[in-house]
């Protein structure tokens, strides 16, 4: 049997802010199958949205901050084994991540965070490196390191065709023979 491979497409925000003169990054602490883990504000791309829209939405849902992507930090591919509680076997899942940097906007005070998100926190690069054992994905550190190395690519590298925004496929018109 020939099965087509379909990696999960995700989007992530790499957000830096100076706090008391120290550059820090906005992360989320979230509940996972492996316990509490740290991650960039990130999540799956939804049907009908571009990667830019998905990143802005996920950041808002997970941090209660508006976010406007201004640059592409990189595109990453990784694989992880995930098992559910009570299962003896794990499932290999591959992720294709689009990571963006950008401008952090206004916080919506009182907005509940996405399910599983325990809190947001600001950590320095050295703090993030020191707690790698708590990262949900190796992409968290790689995205940050690429950002710190100055990797920024124009957003127009990503094209979203208008067909993505059409939630319902148009029905084929019947062919008629008018001869």
Backbone as a printed PyTorch tensor [residue, N CA C, xyz], in Angstrom:
tensor([[[  0.8450,  -1.1820,   0.0000],
         [  0.0000,   0.0000,   0.0000],
         [  0.8910,   1.2460,   0.0000]],

        [[  0.5810,   2.1780,  -0.8590],
         [  1.3410,   3.4160,  -0.9720],
         [  0.5640,   4.5260,  -0.2760]],

        [[  1.0980,   5.0200,   0.8430],
         [  0.4410,   6.0700,   1.6120],
         [  1.1920,   7.3760,   1.4230]],

        [[  0.4570,   8.4220,   1.1390],
         [  1.0800,   9.7330,   0.9620],
         [  1.4480,  10.3080,   2.3230]],

        [[  2.6550,  10.8240,   2.4110],
         [  3.1640,  11.4260,   3.6460],
         [  2.6650,  12.8650,   3.7260]],

        [[  2.0650,  13.2330,   4.8580],
         [  1.5270,  14.5800,   5.0310],
         [  1.9760,  15.1350,   6.3760]],

        [[  3.0540,  15.9040,   6.3850],
         [  3.4780,  16.4890,   7.6640],
         [  2.4570,  17.5090,   8.1640]],

        [[  2.4070,  17.6750,   9.4670],
         [  1.5400,  18.6690,  10.0960],
         [  2.1730,  20.0470,   9.9200]],

        [[  1.4330,  20.9750,   9.3640],
         [  1.9450,  22.3240,   9.1540],
         [  1.6270,  23.1710,  10.3760]],

        [[  2.6760,  23.7720,  10.9370],
         [  2.5170,  24.6350,  12.1030],
         [  3.1460,  26.0000,  11.8430]],

        [[  2.7370,  26.9520,  12.6480],
         [  3.2720,  28.3080,  12.5900],
         [  3.7330,  28.6850,  13.9960]],

        [[  4.7620,  29.5090,  14.0810],
         [  5.3040,  29.8990,  15.3850],
         [  5.7730,  31.3470,  15.3410]],

        [[  5.6860,  32.0020,  16.4870],
         [  6.1380,  33.3840,  16.6240],
         [  7.3780,  33.4350,  17.5020]],

        [[  8.4080,  34.1000,  17.0080],
         [  9.6260,  34.3620,  17.7810],
         [  9.5490,  35.8370,  18.1560]],

        [[  9.2520,  36.0860,  19.4270],
         [  8.9580,  37.4520,  19.8720],
         [  9.9680,  37.8700,  20.9270]],

        [[ 10.7020,  38.9490,  20.6280],
         [ 11.7200,  39.4720,  21.5410],
         [ 11.2800,  40.8360,  22.0560]],

        [[ 11.5730,  41.0760,  23.3300],
         [ 11.3090,  42.3840,  23.9430],
         [ 12.3840,  42.6290,  24.9940]],

        [[ 12.8260,  43.8740,  25.1080],
         [ 13.7820,  44.2200,  26.1620],
         [ 13.0090,  44.4850,  27.4440]],

        [[ 13.3890,  43.7530,  28.4930],
         [ 12.7740,  43.9320,  29.8050],
         [ 13.9010,  44.2520,  30.7730]],

        [[ 13.8530,  45.4320,  31.3520],
         [ 14.9280,  45.9120,  32.2300],
         [ 16.2750,  45.8580,  31.5180]],

        [[ 16.2650,  46.1960,  30.2300],
         [ 17.4860,  46.2520,  29.4390],
         [ 17.9790,  44.9130,  28.9260]],

        [[ 17.2890,  43.8240,  29.2650],
         [ 17.7160,  42.4790,  28.8570],
         [ 16.7730,  41.9600,  27.7640]],

        [[ 17.3220,  41.5200,  26.6220],
         [ 16.4500,  40.9310,  25.5990],
         [ 15.8540,  39.6150,  26.1050]],

        [[ 14.5310,  39.5140,  26.0190],
         [ 13.8430,  38.2970,  26.4570],
         [ 12.8500,  37.8750,  25.3860]],

        [[ 12.5000,  36.5920,  25.4300],
         [ 11.6000,  36.0110,  24.4380],
         [ 10.3160,  35.5560,  25.1100]],

        [[  9.2040,  35.7940,  24.4190],
         [  7.8950,  35.3920,  24.9190],
         [  7.6710,  33.9140,  24.6090]],

        [[  7.4540,  33.1270,  25.6560],
         [  7.1800,  31.7000,  25.5190],
         [  5.8690,  31.3780,  26.2150]],

        [[  5.3750,  30.1830,  25.9190],
         [  4.2130,  29.6790,  26.6390],
         [  4.6230,  28.4130,  27.3730]],

        [[  4.0390,  28.2220,  28.5400],
         [  4.1880,  26.9730,  29.2710],
         [  2.8730,  26.2330,  29.0720]],

        [[  2.9810,  25.0140,  28.5460],
         [  1.7660,  24.2840,  28.2070],
         [  1.7930,  22.8540,  28.7140]],

        [[  0.6050,  22.3400,  28.9700],
         [  0.4540,  20.9670,  29.4190],
         [  0.4880,  20.0470,  28.1850]],

        [[  1.3640,  19.0560,  28.1950],
         [  1.4890,  18.1040,  27.0930],
         [  1.4130,  16.6900,  27.6610]],

        [[  1.4760,  15.6940,  26.7750],
         [  1.5030,  14.2960,  27.2180],
         [  2.7220,  14.0460,  28.1020]],

        [[  3.7770,  14.8280,  27.9050],
         [  5.0160,  14.6620,  28.6640],
         [  5.0990,  15.5920,  29.8710]],

        [[  3.9960,  16.2190,  30.2510],
         [  4.0030,  17.1520,  31.3690],
         [  4.1220,  18.5870,  30.8810]],

        [[  4.4810,  19.5020,  31.7680],
         [  4.6230,  20.9110,  31.4090],
         [  5.8420,  21.1110,  30.5260]],

        [[  5.6420,  21.8140,  29.4200],
         [  6.7220,  22.0760,  28.4760],
         [  6.6620,  23.5370,  28.0220]],

        [[  7.8010,  24.0270,  27.5530],
         [  7.9070,  25.3890,  27.0220],
         [  7.8990,  25.3520,  25.5060]],

        [[  7.3230,  26.3930,  24.9110],
         [  7.2890,  26.4780,  23.4590],
         [  7.1360,  27.9340,  23.0470]],

        [[  7.4460,  28.1970,  21.7840],
         [  7.0670,  29.4770,  21.2000],
         [  5.5470,  29.5020,  21.1450]],

        [[  4.9440,  30.6760,  21.0880],
         [  3.5270,  30.6870,  20.7370],
         [  3.4170,  30.0490,  19.3490]],

        [[  2.7140,  28.9330,  19.2680],
         [  2.7140,  28.1640,  18.0180],
         [  1.5020,  27.2570,  17.9610]],

        [[  1.1960,  26.8160,  16.7670],
         [  0.1010,  25.8770,  16.6080],
         [ -0.1070,  25.5080,  15.1650]],

        [[ -1.1290,  24.7220,  14.9410],
         [ -1.4190,  24.2100,  13.6060],
         [ -2.0670,  25.2750,  12.7350]],

        [[ -1.7210,  25.2190,  11.4740],
         [ -2.3510,  26.0740,  10.4760],
         [ -3.7600,  25.5490,  10.2420]],

        [[ -4.7390,  26.4340,  10.2860],
         [ -6.1360,  26.0450,  10.0940],
         [ -6.5340,  26.1450,   8.6280]],

        [[ -7.5450,  25.3720,   8.2250],
         [ -8.0490,  25.5130,   6.8520],
         [ -8.5410,  26.9420,   6.6200]],

        [[ -8.2910,  27.4610,   5.4420],
         [ -8.7870,  28.7790,   5.0730],
         [ -7.9530,  29.9410,   5.5500]],

        [[ -6.7320,  29.6910,   6.0450],
         [ -5.8930,  30.8090,   6.4840],
         [ -4.4860,  30.6580,   5.9250]],

        [[ -3.8270,  31.7870,   5.7690],
         [ -2.4350,  31.8050,   5.3280],
         [ -1.5290,  31.5480,   6.5320]],

        [[ -0.2590,  31.1960,   6.3010],
         [  0.6520,  31.0590,   7.4360],
         [  0.7590,  32.3320,   8.2760]],

        [[  0.7050,  33.5000,   7.6560],
         [  0.7710,  34.7580,   8.4060],
         [ -0.4520,  34.9230,   9.2990]],

        [[ -1.6210,  34.6360,   8.7580],
         [ -2.8440,  34.7310,   9.5520],
         [ -2.8370,  33.7090,  10.6850]],

        [[ -2.3690,  32.5030,  10.3890],
         [ -2.3150,  31.4570,  11.4020],
         [ -1.3960,  31.8330,  12.5550]],

        [[ -0.2570,  32.4420,  12.2270],
         [  0.6870,  32.8380,  13.2730],
         [  0.0870,  33.9310,  14.1560]],

        [[ -0.5660,  34.9040,  13.5480],
         [ -1.1990,  35.9750,  14.3250],
         [ -2.3010,  35.3950,  15.2140]],

        [[ -3.1050,  34.4850,  14.6750],
         [ -4.1910,  33.8760,  15.4490],
         [ -3.6580,  33.0500,  16.6060]],

        [[ -2.6760,  32.1790,  16.3310],
         [ -2.1240,  31.3260,  17.3890],
         [ -1.4920,  32.1570,  18.4990]],

        [[ -0.7880,  33.2210,  18.1420],
         [ -0.1690,  34.0780,  19.1620],
         [ -1.2340,  34.7140,  20.0410]],

        [[ -2.3000,  35.1930,  19.4300],
         [ -3.3820,  35.7940,  20.2070],
         [ -4.0360,  34.7570,  21.1180]],

        [[ -4.3040,  33.5710,  20.5850],
         [ -4.9690,  32.5360,  21.3780],
         [ -4.1090,  32.0460,  22.5380]],

        [[ -2.8110,  31.9740,  22.3300],
         [ -1.9350,  31.3990,  23.3550],
         [ -1.3410,  32.4090,  24.3130]],

        [[ -1.2930,  33.6950,  23.9280],
         [ -0.6550,  34.6960,  24.7880],
         [ -1.5540,  35.8750,  25.1500]],

        [[ -2.6670,  36.0450,  24.4420],
         [ -3.5710,  37.1970,  24.5810],
         [ -2.9450,  38.4830,  24.0420]],

        [[ -1.8670,  38.3690,  23.2590],
         [ -1.2450,  39.5240,  22.6020],
         [ -1.5330,  39.4730,  21.1040]],

        [[ -1.8240,  40.6420,  20.5500],
         [ -1.8770,  40.7530,  19.0900],
         [ -0.4420,  40.6500,  18.5720]],

        [[ -0.2860,  40.1100,  17.3740],
         [  1.0390,  39.9360,  16.7840],
         [  0.9310,  40.1330,  15.2820]],

        [[  1.8770,  40.9080,  14.7450],
         [  1.9420,  41.1360,  13.3040],
         [  3.2830,  40.6300,  12.7950]],

        [[  3.2820,  39.5400,  12.0130],
         [  4.5450,  39.0530,  11.4500],
         [  5.1520,  40.0860,  10.4950]],

        [[  6.4700,  40.2730,  10.6080],
         [  7.1800,  41.1950,   9.7160],
         [  8.2830,  40.4980,   8.9330]],

        [[  8.6700,  39.3090,   9.3640],
         [  9.7270,  38.5720,   8.6700],
         [  9.6180,  37.0870,   8.9380]],

        [[ 10.0980,  36.3120,   7.9950],
         [ 10.1670,  34.8600,   8.1460],
         [ 11.5460,  34.5190,   8.7070]],

        [[ 11.5880,  33.8700,   9.8550],
         [ 12.8620,  33.4660,  10.4590],
         [ 13.3730,  32.1980,   9.7840]],

        [[ 12.4820,  31.2770,   9.4960],
         [ 12.8950,  30.0510,   8.8360],
         [ 11.7530,  29.0690,   8.6950]],

        [[ 12.0330,  28.0060,   7.9600],
         [ 11.0970,  26.9050,   7.7680],
         [ 11.8090,  25.6600,   8.2720]],

        [[ 11.1600,  24.9060,   9.1410],
         [ 11.8080,  23.8210,   9.8680],
         [ 11.0080,  22.5240,   9.7240]],

        [[ 11.7050,  21.4260,   9.6820],
         [ 11.0770,  20.1130,   9.6140],
         [ 11.6320,  19.2770,  10.7520]],

        [[ 10.7330,  18.7040,  11.5580],
         [ 11.1940,  17.8510,  12.6510],
         [ 10.1900,  16.7280,  12.8710]],

        [[ 10.6350,  15.7210,  13.5810],
         [  9.8000,  14.5550,  13.8500],
         [  9.8510,  14.2720,  15.3460]],

        [[  8.7190,  13.8590,  15.8870],
         [  8.6980,  13.4820,  17.2970],
         [  7.8180,  12.2600,  17.4720]],

        [[  8.0910,  11.5540,  18.5430],
         [  7.2810,  10.3980,  18.9160],
         [  6.3490,  10.8460,  20.0170]],

        [[  5.0640,  10.6380,  19.8140],
         [  4.0900,  11.0490,  20.8240],
         [  3.2060,   9.8660,  21.1720]],

        [[  3.0600,   9.6420,  22.4440],
         [  2.1780,   8.5870,  22.9150],
         [  1.1170,   9.1570,  23.8280]],

        [[  0.0000,   8.5150,  23.8440],
         [ -1.0790,   8.9410,  24.7310],
         [ -1.0020,   8.1440,  26.0230]],

        [[ -1.4580,   8.7290,  27.1270],
         [ -1.4380,   8.0000,  28.3950],
         [ -2.1770,   6.6620,  28.2620]],

        [[ -1.5670,   5.6160,  28.7850],
         [ -2.1630,   4.2920,  28.7450],
         [ -1.8640,   3.4920,  27.4910]],

        [[ -1.2260,   4.1200,  26.5150],
         [ -0.8780,   3.3970,  25.2890],
         [  0.5580,   2.9100,  25.3750]],

        [[  0.7760,   1.6990,  24.8690],
         [  2.1250,   1.1360,  24.9090],
         [  2.9880,   1.6120,  23.7500]],

        [[  2.3560,   2.0150,  22.6710],
         [  3.1050,   2.4350,  21.4970],
         [  2.9660,   3.9380,  21.3050]],

        [[  3.9020,   4.4960,  20.5810],
         [  3.8460,   5.9170,  20.2710],
         [  3.6820,   6.0750,  18.7600]],

        [[  3.2890,   7.2620,  18.3850],
         [  3.0730,   7.5640,  16.9850],
         [  4.0780,   8.6210,  16.5490]],

        [[  4.7520,   8.3650,  15.4420],
         [  5.6750,   9.3540,  14.9080],
         [  4.9220,  10.4280,  14.1470]],

        [[  5.1740,  11.6730,  14.5100],
         [  4.5180,  12.8010,  13.8440],
         [  5.5990,  13.7330,  13.3280]],

        [[  5.4450,  14.1690,  12.0770],
         [  6.3760,  15.1020,  11.4670],
         [  5.7150,  16.4720,  11.3800]],

        [[  6.4780,  17.4900,  11.7380],
         [  5.9860,  18.8680,  11.7260],
         [  6.7960,  19.7080,  10.7490]],

        [[  6.0880,  20.5090,   9.9710],
         [  6.6900,  21.5140,   9.1000],
         [  6.3060,  22.8620,   9.6890]],

        [[  7.2970,  23.5710,  10.2400],
         [  7.0500,  24.8170,  10.9780],
         [  7.5330,  26.0250,  10.1940]],

        [[  6.6510,  27.0180,  10.1030],
         [  7.0020,  28.3350,   9.5860],
         [  7.1350,  29.2470,  10.7970]],

        [[  8.3350,  29.7660,  11.0380],
         [  8.5650,  30.6330,  12.2000],
         [  8.7200,  32.0780,  11.7360]],

        [[  8.0020,  32.9670,  12.4090],
         [  7.9850,  34.3760,  12.0550],
         [  8.4340,  35.2340,  13.2290]],

        [[  9.0810,  36.3420,  12.9130],
         [  9.3190,  37.3860,  13.9000],
         [  8.3820,  38.5320,  13.5270]],

        [[  8.2290,  39.4790,  14.4370],
         [  7.3250,  40.5670,  14.1200],
         [  7.1230,  41.5140,  15.2710]],

        [[  6.0360,  42.2430,  15.1780],
         [  5.7140,  43.2720,  16.1620],
         [  4.6390,  42.7710,  17.1090]],

        [[  4.9420,  42.8510,  18.3890],
         [  3.9770,  42.4860,  19.4100],
         [  3.0580,  43.6700,  19.6510]],

        [[  1.7690,  43.4260,  19.5740],
         [  0.7920,  44.4820,  19.7640],
         [  0.2260,  44.4840,  21.1700]],

        [[ -0.9470,  45.0250,  21.2700],
         [ -1.6180,  45.2020,  22.5580],
         [ -2.0540,  43.8600,  23.1420]],

        [[ -1.9650,  43.7650,  24.4570],
         [ -2.4650,  42.5910,  25.1720],
         [ -3.9500,  42.7920,  25.4560]],

        [[ -4.7110,  41.7240,  25.3020],
         [ -6.1220,  41.7610,  25.6570],
         [ -6.2260,  41.2170,  27.0800]],

        [[ -6.2440,  42.1360,  28.0270],
         [ -6.2540,  41.7700,  29.4450],
         [ -7.5340,  40.9920,  29.7570]],

        [[ -7.3640,  39.8740,  30.4370],
         [ -8.5040,  39.0570,  30.8290],
         [ -8.9050,  38.0080,  29.8180]],

        [[ -8.2970,  38.0260,  28.6360],
         [ -8.6490,  37.0020,  27.6420],
         [ -8.1100,  35.6510,  28.1030]],

        [[ -8.9590,  34.6340,  28.1240],
         [ -8.4560,  33.3110,  28.5140],
         [ -7.4840,  32.7840,  27.4660]],

        [[ -6.4820,  32.0380,  27.9290],
         [ -5.5020,  31.4450,  27.0270],
         [ -6.0410,  30.1220,  26.4970]],

        [[ -5.4870,  29.7040,  25.3590],
         [ -5.8950,  28.4610,  24.7010],
         [ -5.8440,  27.2770,  25.6650]],

        [[ -6.6420,  26.2670,  25.4080],
         [ -6.6620,  25.0670,  26.2440],
         [ -5.2610,  24.4570,  26.3040]],

        [[ -4.8170,  24.1220,  27.4990],
         [ -3.4980,  23.5360,  27.6880],
         [ -2.4140,  24.5400,  28.0260]],

        [[ -2.6360,  25.8160,  27.7070],
         [ -1.6470,  26.8510,  28.0150],
         [ -1.8210,  27.2370,  29.4800]],

        [[ -0.7510,  27.0680,  30.2600],
         [ -0.7930,  27.3760,  31.6850],
         [ -0.4900,  28.8500,  31.9300]],

        [[  0.5230,  29.3590,  31.2160],
         [  0.9040,  30.7620,  31.4020],
         [  1.8710,  31.1810,  30.3010]],

        [[  2.0840,  32.4850,  30.2110],
         [  3.1170,  33.0300,  29.3330],
         [  4.2750,  33.4600,  30.2180]],

        [[  5.4640,  33.4900,  29.6520],
         [  6.6200,  33.9600,  30.4050],
         [  7.6630,  34.5130,  29.4540]],

        [[  8.4790,  35.4010,  29.9730],
         [  9.5670,  36.0220,  29.2210],
         [ 10.8820,  35.4630,  29.7490]],

        [[ 11.6710,  34.8500,  28.8700],
         [ 12.9620,  34.2750,  29.2600],
         [ 14.0680,  34.8140,  28.3590]],

        [[ 15.2480,  34.9530,  28.9320],
         [ 16.4180,  35.3590,  28.1410],
         [ 16.9080,  34.1680,  27.3320]],

        [[ 17.7580,  34.4430,  26.3650],
         [ 18.3190,  33.3690,  25.5350],
         [ 19.0740,  32.3580,  26.3990]],

        [[ 19.8380,  32.8430,  27.3730],
         [ 20.5880,  31.9100,  28.2260],
         [ 19.6540,  31.0650,  29.0850]],

        [[ 18.5520,  31.6390,  29.5480],
         [ 17.5780,  30.8670,  30.3200],
         [ 16.9170,  29.7950,  29.4460]],

        [[ 16.6320,  30.1430,  28.2040],
         [ 16.0160,  29.1780,  27.2840],
         [ 16.9910,  28.0400,  26.9820]],

        [[ 18.2430,  28.3790,  26.7600],
         [ 19.2530,  27.3320,  26.5020],
         [ 19.4150,  26.4130,  27.7140]],

        [[ 19.3320,  26.9890,  28.9160],
         [ 19.5570,  26.2220,  30.1400],
         [ 18.4230,  25.2480,  30.4610]],

        [[ 17.2710,  25.4500,  29.8740],
         [ 16.1440,  24.5590,  30.1900],
         [ 15.6850,  23.7750,  28.9580]],

        [[ 16.6290,  23.3870,  28.1330],
         [ 16.3000,  22.6500,  26.9020],
         [ 15.5220,  21.3650,  27.1880]],

        [[ 15.7330,  20.7740,  28.3630],
         [ 15.0120,  19.5480,  28.7210],
         [ 13.5060,  19.7940,  28.8940]],

        [[ 13.1020,  21.0560,  28.9940],
         [ 11.6910,  21.3960,  29.1390],
         [ 11.0450,  21.8780,  27.8370]],

        [[ 11.8160,  21.8860,  26.7570],
         [ 11.2740,  22.3610,  25.4820],
         [ 10.3380,  21.3210,  24.8920]],

        [[  9.2230,  21.7830,  24.3790],
         [  8.2820,  20.8710,  23.7250],
         [  8.8620,  20.3260,  22.4310]],

        [[  9.6870,  21.1270,  21.7950],
         [ 10.2480,  20.7730,  20.4990],
         [ 11.6570,  21.3360,  20.3850]],

        [[ 12.5420,  20.6380,  19.6590],
         [ 13.8650,  21.2100,  19.4240],
         [ 13.8010,  22.4570,  18.5410]],

        [[ 12.6750,  22.6790,  17.9030],
         [ 12.5360,  23.8490,  17.0390],
         [ 12.4970,  25.1450,  17.8320]],

        [[ 12.0680,  25.1040,  19.0910],
         [ 12.0510,  26.3130,  19.9140],
         [ 13.4540,  26.9350,  19.9430]],

        [[ 14.4330,  26.1370,  20.3120],
         [ 15.8060,  26.6350,  20.4220],
         [ 16.3690,  27.0100,  19.0530]],

        [[ 16.1140,  26.1850,  18.0380],
         [ 16.6530,  26.4670,  16.7050],
         [ 16.0770,  27.7630,  16.1440]],

        [[ 14.7850,  27.9880,  16.3370],
         [ 14.1670,  29.2350,  15.8630],
         [ 14.7860,  30.4510,  16.5520]],

        [[ 14.9880,  30.3480,  17.8730],
         [ 15.5760,  31.4560,  18.6180],
         [ 17.0050,  31.7220,  18.1520]],

        [[ 17.7910,  30.6580,  17.9990],
         [ 19.1880,  30.8230,  17.5610],
         [ 19.2470,  31.4480,  16.1620]],

        [[ 18.3700,  31.0240,  15.2780],
         [ 18.3390,  31.6130,  13.9340],
         [ 17.9490,  33.0820,  13.9960]],

        [[ 16.9890,  33.4020,  14.8510],
         [ 16.5910,  34.7900,  15.0370],
         [ 17.7690,  35.6190,  15.5540]],

        [[ 18.4640,  35.1020,  16.5680],
         [ 19.6150,  35.8150,  17.1330],
         [ 20.7470,  35.9670,  16.1170]],

        [[ 20.8420,  35.0290,  15.1830],
         [ 21.8610,  35.0950,  14.1260],
         [ 21.4670,  36.0850,  13.0290]],

        [[ 20.2990,  36.7060,  13.1700],
         [ 19.8620,  37.7170,  12.2130],
         [ 19.1310,  37.1730,  10.9990]],

        [[ 18.7230,  35.9310,  11.0420],
         [ 18.0170,  35.3610,   9.8870],
         [ 16.6220,  35.9720,   9.7960]],

        [[ 16.4050,  36.6720,   8.7010],
         [ 15.1090,  37.2850,   8.4190],
         [ 14.9160,  37.2050,   6.9110]],

        [[ 13.7890,  36.7130,   6.5110],
         [ 13.4800,  36.5980,   5.0900],
         [ 12.1810,  37.3350,   4.8290]],

        [[ 12.0530,  37.8920,   3.6180],
         [ 10.8360,  38.6680,   3.3320],
         [  9.5890,  37.7820,   3.3370]],

        [[  8.5000,  38.3620,   3.7870],
         [  7.2470,  37.6280,   3.8650],
         [  6.7280,  37.2240,   2.4900]],

        [[  7.1490,  37.9430,   1.4440],
         [  6.6510,  37.6040,   0.1180],
         [  7.2690,  36.3170,  -0.4340]],

        [[  8.1220,  35.6530,   0.3550],
         [  8.5720,  34.3110,  -0.0270],
         [  7.4280,  33.3110,   0.0670]],

        [[  6.4110,  33.6610,   0.8500],
         [  5.2680,  32.7710,   1.0600],
         [  4.0750,  33.3210,   0.2820]],

        [[  3.5750,  32.5110,  -0.6040],
         [  2.4050,  32.8900,  -1.3860],
         [  1.2450,  31.9920,  -0.9980]],

        [[  0.1300,  32.5850,  -0.6870],
         [ -1.0830,  31.8330,  -0.3920],
         [ -2.0700,  32.1060,  -1.5130]],

        [[ -2.3610,  31.0730,  -2.2890],
         [ -3.2840,  31.2080,  -3.4030],
         [ -4.6880,  31.4840,  -2.8780]],

        [[ -5.4720,  32.2290,  -3.6230],
         [ -6.8320,  32.5890,  -3.1970],
         [ -7.7120,  31.3650,  -2.9860]],

        [[ -7.3670,  30.2430,  -3.6010],
         [ -8.1770,  29.0220,  -3.4320],
         [ -8.1780,  28.5470,  -1.9810]],

        [[ -7.1520,  28.9020,  -1.2130],
         [ -7.0750,  28.5030,   0.1920],
         [ -8.2210,  29.1180,   0.9890]],

        [[ -8.6260,  30.3150,   0.5940],
         [ -9.6460,  31.0360,   1.3470],
         [-11.0660,  30.5900,   1.0070]],

        [[-11.2090,  29.7470,   0.0010],
         [-12.5250,  29.2460,  -0.3850],
         [-12.8170,  28.0030,   0.4410]],

        [[-13.7280,  28.1250,   1.3670],
         [-14.0260,  27.0070,   2.2520],
         [-14.7860,  25.8950,   1.5390]],

        [[-15.6540,  26.2420,   0.6020],
         [-16.4020,  25.2220,  -0.1350],
         [-15.9120,  25.2000,  -1.5740]],

        [[-15.6890,  24.0150,  -2.0700],
         [-15.2580,  23.8850,  -3.4580],
         [-16.4460,  24.1560,  -4.3760]],

        [[-16.2360,  24.9270,  -5.4320],
         [-17.3480,  25.1590,  -6.3640],
         [-17.6950,  23.8570,  -7.0810]],

        [[-18.9970,  23.6780,  -7.3280],
         [-19.4380,  22.4760,  -8.0270],
         [-19.0840,  22.5880,  -9.5040]],

        [[-18.7330,  21.4640, -10.0770],
         [-18.4350,  21.4290, -11.5050],
         [-19.7190,  21.7260, -12.2690]],

        [[-19.6240,  22.5930, -13.2340],
         [-20.7880,  22.8670, -14.0630],
         [-20.9530,  21.7210, -15.0520]],

        [[-22.2000,  21.4000, -15.2950],
         [-22.4630,  20.3380, -16.2410],
         [-22.0920,  20.7870, -17.6200]],

        [[-21.5160,  19.8950, -18.3830],
         [-21.2120,  20.1700, -19.7760],
         [-22.4590,  19.8950, -20.6010]],

        [[-22.8120,  20.7990, -21.4380],
         [-23.9650,  20.5820, -22.3010],
         [-23.5260,  20.6900, -23.7420]],

        [[-24.1840,  19.9400, -24.5590],
         [-23.8830,  19.9630, -25.9890],
         [-24.9910,  20.7230, -26.6680]],

        [[-24.6990,  21.9060, -27.1110],
         [-25.6950,  22.7520, -27.7430],
         [-25.6810,  22.6200, -29.2570]],

        [[-25.1550,  21.5320, -29.7930],
         [-25.0620,  21.3850, -31.2550],
         [-26.3880,  21.0530, -31.8820]]])
